[in-house]
Amino acid sequence: MDFTLIVQIVIGITIIFLMLFNIYLYFNDEKDDTVNFIIKKWAYNKYFFLPMAWGILGGHFFLGSQVPILGPNAWVPVILVVILLLAILIVGLKQPKDFVMKPSIQFLLLIIGVLYGHFFWSQRHLDYFEFFN
């Protein structure tokens, strides 16, 4: 069984579902209930680790260096990501209820995440493969 094909199908179905669900939520009677709005609201409040997580994933998947700082296929970057994001989550959860993160700090977290994903947790060194081969 080709698990690569199964993973590609699951990811494709998930993306299509999220897009269709977001369209449905946009046109329903509730105001501000889309996936985009809820994630944005979370990121402005106690879950301000989200911009960094998106940055890390963006740097990991779409950028990436040919020679990652911690070596190819290293498990250390993954452990560091988990520890880093959990630490930021804990800090966020300790903030007061009315806490709002400044957009400039969110942007800084996003950039730090992109740099981490690019230099430390890169997958650019791996061989490319064709989709649905």
Disulfide bonds with the S-S distance in Angstrom:
none
